[in-house]
Amino acid sequence: MREELKSAFLNFNFVMGFLVMLICFLGMSIPEWVVSAAWGSEYRQSALQQSIVGIFFGGVMLLMPFCACIPYATRQVEELRTSVMTWKLLRSSLSKYATGKIMASALSGGAAVAAAFIIHALIWNLVALPCDPVAHPYHEISFDPNSLYAEWYAICYGLPMYLSITIGIFISGSTWAVIALAVSVWVPDKLLTVAIPACIYYLLSASILNHLFGWNLPHPATLYNDALTVQQAIQSFTEYVLLFIFACVLYRLGLRRRAQNE
């Protein structure tokens, strides 16, 4: 397990996933800050607004599955192609091997995207004024009254909102990373390992299950979206738990099939 985690976090792919997500955040927030340069500090967006603008109006939701799948899932393809998996299974058991891979993939995928949000938020809390709608009325954000963030964003400079979004992004990233891991053992191709989970993500975003079967499931980005309600949080969390379990089962079945045929 320790070797798997070390390999998951100390590799170029993890850094690449983190940097792509961070650049995606900055690609929206920096132009917003530059445009508001002539407004004066009192009328510029708060640190909280700058931190979340890339999620709600940028490309973060679109790149989420890519950045979560890149860090570790593709290494399974390498181990299959080089027969390293067979050598590792001889030293251990299939159960331990699968558990190590799932944990490493989930933690690295979730950490890559969540760390990007945390670093991005820290940058803007150093540059911009902390969110305080009482002292600075321009910091007021018009959330839906039913949204959890409508109350949270004004508490302790938005700390509950930062924590909620970080957890939501981590859960989402971890799940899509494990889905990519499951794909890698059935379709051992690096490009498809990243592309297939992204396609599934986009199909779910387009409410494909609602169109086909009438199942009205939450958007994959609901856990860190601005319209998050208690009901949506429960539904989305349940959806991700089921996806995670399904991906783990699918991965173990594919791994067992590979092990028997190698």
N, C-alpha and C positions, 0 to 999 in steps of 0.2 A: 504493500500500500504506500509506504513512504517513498519508494522509488518511483511509483506511478505519479504521485503528487509532485515530486521534485521535477520529474520529466514534463509534467503538464504546465507548470508555472515557469520553469527556467528554459524556455525555448522561444525562438523567434516568432512563431505563430501566435503565441499568447500576446506578445508585445504588439504584433501587427493588428490583432483584433482590438486591443485596447486603444491603439493610436488611431485607427480608422474611426472608431466610435467617438473618441475625443475630438477629432477633427470635424466630425459631423456635428457635434455639439457647438464647437467654436465657429463653424461655418455659418451658423445662424445668429449666434449671440454677438460676435464681433461686428458684423455690419449694423446690427441694431444699435450698438453702442456708438459706433462712428457716426451714424446718421443723427443721433441725439446730442452730438458734441456741442452744438450751438444753443442748446436749450437751457444750460445751467444745471448745476448739481441737484437743485431742488426739483427739477422737472424731468430728470433722467430716470430710467427704470431702476428698480431696486435690484439688489443682488439676487433675490428669489426670482424675480421676473426674468432676469438675464440667465439664470441657471436652468429654467424650465422652458424657455422659448423654443429651444431646439427640439424638444419633445413634441410640443403641441403644434408647432408651425414649421418645423424643419424636417429633415429626412431621417431622424432617429428611428421612428417606427418602421421605416422601410429597410433600414440596414441592420436592425436588431438580429434577425436570424443569421445573416452572414457573419457578423462580428462574434456571435456566440458560438457558431459552428467551427470557425477557423482555428481556435487555439489548440484543440486536442483530437477531435474526431478523425482528422485525416491521418493521424499516426497509426490508427488501426489498419488503414489501407496499406501502409508501409510494412507493418508487421505481417500482414497476410501475404504480401507479395514476396517478402524476403524470408518467409518461414520462421521468423522470430517468434511468432505466436506458438508454433509447435514446440519450440525449445522452451518457452516459458511454461507451457502446460505440462511439460515433462518434469519441471522443477516444482510445480504447484498443482492445484486442482482447478478445474474449470470454474467452480463457484468462486474461489478466491480471485482468479484472474478476472472474471466478469465484474465482481464487486469493485475491484480496484479500478478497472477501466471506467465503470459507471460513475464512481465517486470522483475520479480525476477529471473526467469530462464535464460533469455537472458543476463542480467547484470552479474549474478554470473558465468554463464558458460564462457562468454567472458572474464570476469575479471580474472578468475582462470588461464586460459592459457596465457593471455596477461601479467599478473603480473609475471608469471614464466619467460617469455622472458625478461621483464624489469629487474628483480632482477638478472638474469643470465648475462645480458649485464652490469649492474652496477658492478658486481663482477669482470668481466674481464677488465673493464675500470679502476679498482683500481689495478689490478695485472699486466696487460700487457700494452705495449706502445699504446697510441691512434693511430688510423689509419692516417698515413701521408705519402703517397707514394712519395712525393717530398723529404722530409728529410730522409725517409727510403724506398728505392726502393723495398725492399723485401715485403713491405706492398701492393704492387700493386696486384689487383685482376683482372683476365681475364674474365670479364663478356661479354656476347654477345653484340655487338655494338648497337643493337636495344633495349637492355634492359634499363629500366629507371635507374637501379642501376649503369650502366656503367659511368654515369655522377655524380650520387648522392654520391657514396661511398667516393669520395675525398673531399666533401664539409663539412667543419666544423667537421672533424673527423668522417664523416659518419652519422651525425645527421639526415638528410632527410631519409636515409635508415632505421635507427632505428625507426623513426616515422612511415614510410610506413609499415614496417613489423609488428609493434605493432598494427596498425589499422587493417591490413589484418588479423592478428591472432584473434583480438577481434571480427571482423565481422564473421569470420568463426566459432569461438567458440560459439558466441551468437546464430547463426543459428542452429547449431547442437544441442544446448541445448533445443531450442524450438521444434525442430523435436522430440527430446526425450520426451518432455512434451506431445506432441500430441500422441506419441506412448503409453505413460503411461495411458492415459484415455481410450484408446481402448483395450490395452492389459495390465491390471494391474499386471504386474510381474516385479520386480526390475531388474532381470537379462536381460529379453527381452527389457526392457526400454532402457538399455545401448547397448545391442547387436544389435538390429534392426537398429538404426541409423548408427552404425559402419558398418554393412553389406551394407547399402545403400551407405555409403561413399566409401567403397572399390569397389562396383560395378561401381559407377561413376568414380572412379580412373582408373578402367579397361576399360573405354569407352564403357560401356554396351549399352548406348543409340545409340552410333555410329554404333555398330555391329548390333543392332536390327532395328533401324529406320533411320540410316544415319545422326543422329544429332551429329555434332562434337562440343561438349560442352567443355569448359575449365576444366582442372583438378581441383578438389576441393581445392587443396593447391596453386593454381595459385596466389592468392592475396598476398602471402608472399614467393613465390618461386623466385629463382635467375634470371629466364628468363622473368620477368614481363615487358610487354610493355604496351603502352597506350591502344592499342586495346584490349589486354588480360585483362587489369584492368577493362575496361568498360564492357566487356563480362562477366567476372567473378563476378563483383559487381551486374550486372543485374541478373545473375543466382542465386546469394544468396538472393537478394531481393524477387525474385519469390518463392524461396524455403521457405523463412521466411513467406511470406504472405500465401502460401499454408499450411504450418504447423499451423499457427494461425487459419485459417479457419477450418482445420481438428480438431484442439483441441477444438474449440468452439462447433462444431457439436457433437463431442464425449461427451463434458461436458453437453450439453443440453440433449443428450440421457440418460446419467447417471442420471441427475437431475430428469427427467421425470419418470424414472423407479425405483428410490430409494423409 
